[in-house]
Amino acid sequence: MIVVSPALELLAVAEAVARDDQVLVGRWVAEGLVGKPTPEALARWEQGSEDVGVTVVVQPFVLFQERVASSSTSTCAPIS
């Protein structure tokens, strides 16, 4: 799963991934706007009983974005 910050448009990120736009996606990763889910975010989503976000599949990737950021804590961890 790749987490997309609410600061970005999910479909714009999906399009950049589909086009393999390494420069743009790399910039978002470097800025912490796109990355792996943090352990805290995973725990929060697992505990929630409601729909927490939107998912877009760009094979082989699954992009996820929270509907509303529940805190100021980032949901993205660096991609290594």
C-alpha positions, -999 to +999 in steps of 0.1 A: +000+000+000+012+035-008-003+063+013-010+096-004-012+128+017-045+146+018-025+176+005-023+159-029-051+150-054-053+111-053-061+108-089-032+130-100-009+108-080-024+077-096-019+092-130+017+100-123+023+065-111+006+050-141+028+072-164+059+061-144+067+098-138+097+091-116+106+128-112+072+139-099+066+108-077+102+110-064+096+146-054+064+137-035+083+108-018+112+132-008+087+157+006+069+130+026+036+133+007+037+098-006+051+068+012+044+037+033+018+038+060+032+046+095+027+020+122+005+046+140-017+051+110-021+014+105-031+009+141-056+038+140-072+025+108-074-010+122-092+002+153-117+023+133-151+009+124-159+034+097-147+040+062-114+058+066-103+066+031-103+061-006-083+035-025-072+035-062-055+006-078-028+013-104-014-023-109+006-035-091+002-006-066-026+003-042-028+040-034-047+050-003-057+084+010-075+092+043-108+110+037-101+135+065-068+137+084-077+127+120-046+144+134-016+165+124+005+133+125+018+122+091+003+089+077+033+085+053+066+069+062+096+070+039+099+045+012+132+026+014 
